Amino acid sequence: MPIFITVIILIYFITKQFEYEKVSRLTYVAIPIYSIYQITITLPHRNTAIPTWIIVLVFVIGACIGIYQASKVKIKDAKVTTGYTEVAGVEHVVYKKQIMVKGGARYLIGWAAIILAKFLLAFLLHLDVHESVMEAFVQDALKDMVFFLSFAAKEGPTAWMDWTLIGISSAVYTLRLIQKSPLVKMELLHQKHKK
């Protein structure tokens, strides 16, 4: 991928983290569940050379990253214009209430920590990583921006680390948002949104 496209993707991804985005069940529930399912498929067997304590460490790192990312999240109940209606010859704006979340700097730091943790652990375990650090950043940025890319298969000896770090951190992030905000809980569990 040309360097200017890489830079544009990363700049766009970084700026998006400082904007509010709609809370969606697909992003906050389906992707963590799918990632956790992938952990069960890709996790190393007991007879591999990877020690159990390393696997536990990856789970703990993922959970700590999720907690850190959610620690300064901003949540708001917003009115979003969906159109206009005419009542007695007068045009009125039609709004829809949406729960919005802004991850900010901590989300970005956690996102970078996931990628760097994978590379550091792969180096310490002498595992072969089939991508550069920059490629990993760009691919993960694209997955975060285009949700269906999150369901793409991961291959190689570090696939279990990818799924574990992403799955556990995103599951913990979602659980912390639910715990912090009744609005997020209502939205993700499809409870009635009070006006």
C-alpha positions in Angstrom: 0.0 0.0 0.0 1.5 3.4 -0.9 2.7 5.5 2.0 0.3 8.4 1.4 -2.7 6.1 1.5 -1.4 4.6 4.7 -1.0 8.1 6.2 -4.5 9.2 5.1 -6.1 6.0 6.6 -4.3 6.5 9.9 -5.1 10.2 10.1 -8.7 9.6 9.4 -8.9 6.8 11.9 -7.2 8.9 14.6 -9.5 11.9 14.1 -12.6 9.7 14.2 -11.8 8.7 17.7 -12.4 12.3 18.8 -15.9 12.4 17.3 -19.1 10.9 18.7 -20.3 7.7 17.0 -23.6 5.9 17.3 -23.7 2.9 19.7 -24.5 -0.2 17.7 -25.1 -3.7 18.7 -23.1 -5.0 15.8 -20.0 -3.1 16.9 -20.3 -3.5 20.6 -21.8 -6.9 20.9 -21.5 -9.0 17.7 -17.8 -8.3 17.1 -16.7 -9.2 20.7 -18.8 -12.4 20.6 -17.4 -13.4 17.3 -13.8 -12.6 18.4 -14.3 -14.7 21.6 -15.6 -17.6 19.4 -12.5 -17.3 17.3 -10.3 -17.5 20.4 -11.8 -21.0 21.1 -10.8 -22.1 17.6 -7.3 -20.6 17.4 -6.1 -21.0 21.0 -2.9 -23.2 21.1 -3.3 -26.7 22.3 -1.7 -27.8 25.5 1.0 -29.8 23.7 2.3 -26.7 22.0 5.5 -24.9 23.1 3.5 -21.9 24.3 3.3 -21.9 28.1 -0.1 -21.6 29.8 1.1 -18.5 31.7 1.6 -16.7 28.4 -1.9 -17.5 27.3 -3.2 -16.2 30.7 -1.0 -13.1 30.3 -2.5 -12.3 26.9 -6.1 -12.6 28.4 -5.0 -10.2 31.3 -3.4 -7.7 28.9 -6.6 -7.7 26.8 -8.8 -7.1 29.8 -6.5 -4.3 31.1 -6.6 -2.6 27.7 -10.4 -2.8 27.6 -10.7 -1.2 31.1 -8.2 1.5 30.1 -10.0 2.3 26.9 -13.4 2.6 28.6 -12.0 4.7 31.5 -12.5 8.1 29.9 -15.1 7.4 27.3 -17.7 10.2 26.8 -21.3 9.1 26.3 -24.2 11.4 25.3 -27.9 11.1 24.4 -28.2 13.0 21.1 -31.0 14.1 18.9 -30.3 13.3 15.3 -32.3 14.8 12.5 -34.0 12.2 10.4 -36.2 14.4 8.2 -39.0 16.9 8.2 -42.8 16.7 8.5 -45.5 19.2 7.8 -48.2 19.8 10.4 -50.9 22.4 9.6 -48.8 23.9 6.9 -45.7 24.4 9.2 -42.6 22.3 8.6 -41.2 20.6 11.7 -37.9 18.8 12.1 -38.2 15.1 13.0 -35.6 13.8 15.5 -34.5 10.4 16.6 -32.7 9.9 19.9 -29.3 8.1 19.6 -26.8 7.1 22.2 -23.3 8.4 21.1 -19.9 7.4 22.3 -16.5 9.1 21.9 -13.4 7.0 22.7 -10.8 9.7 22.6 -7.1 9.4 23.3 -7.4 6.5 25.7 -9.2 4.4 23.1 -6.3 5.2 20.6 -3.6 4.3 23.2 -5.4 1.0 23.9 -5.7 0.3 20.2 -2.0 0.8 19.7 -1.2 -1.2 22.8 -3.1 -4.2 21.4 -0.9 -4.2 18.2 2.4 -3.5 20.0 1.6 -6.2 22.7 1.1 -8.8 19.9 4.5 -7.9 18.3 6.3 -7.9 21.6 4.9 -11.2 22.7 5.5 -12.8 19.2 9.2 -11.5 19.5 9.6 -13.0 23.0 8.1 -16.3 21.9 10.0 -16.4 18.6 6.8 -16.6 16.6 6.8 -15.6 13.0 4.6 -12.5 12.3 3.5 -12.2 8.7 3.1 -8.4 8.6 5.0 -5.3 9.5 3.9 -3.1 12.5 2.7 -0.4 10.0 0.6 -3.0 8.1 -0.9 -4.1 11.4 -1.8 -0.5 12.3 -3.4 0.1 8.9 -5.3 -3.2 8.9 -6.7 -2.7 12.4 -7.7 0.9 11.6 -9.6 -0.3 8.5 -11.3 -3.1 10.6 -12.3 -0.5 13.2 -13.8 1.8 10.5 -15.4 -0.9 8.3 -17.1 -3.3 10.7 -17.4 -6.4 8.3 -13.5 -6.5 8.0 -13.5 -7.5 11.7 -14.9 -10.8 10.7 -12.0 -11.6 8.3 -9.9 -14.7 9.1 -6.6 -14.3 10.8 -3.8 -16.8 10.1 -0.4 -17.7 11.4 1.1 -18.5 14.7 -0.1 -15.2 16.3 -3.8 -15.5 15.2 -4.8 -16.6 18.7 -3.1 -13.5 20.2 -4.9 -11.2 17.7 -8.3 -12.7 18.5 -7.6 -12.8 22.3 -6.4 -9.2 22.6 -9.2 -7.9 20.3 -11.9 -10.1 21.7 -11.2 -9.7 25.4 -10.4 -6.0 25.2 -13.6 -5.2 23.2 -15.8 -7.4 25.4 -14.4 -5.7 28.6 -14.8 -2.3 26.9 -18.5 -3.0 26.1 -19.1 -4.4 29.6 -17.6 -1.2 31.2 -19.7 1.0 28.9 -22.8 -0.9 30.0 -21.7 -0.6 33.6 -21.0 3.1 33.3 -24.1 4.2 31.4 -27.7 3.1 31.7 -28.2 4.7 28.3 -25.7 2.3 26.6 -27.2 -0.6 28.5 -30.7 0.3 27.2 -29.4 0.7 23.7 -27.4 -2.6 23.6 -30.0 -4.6 25.3 -32.8 -3.1 23.2 -34.7 -1.8 26.2 -37.1 1.1 25.7 -35.4 4.5 25.5 -37.2 6.9 27.9 -37.9 10.4 26.5 
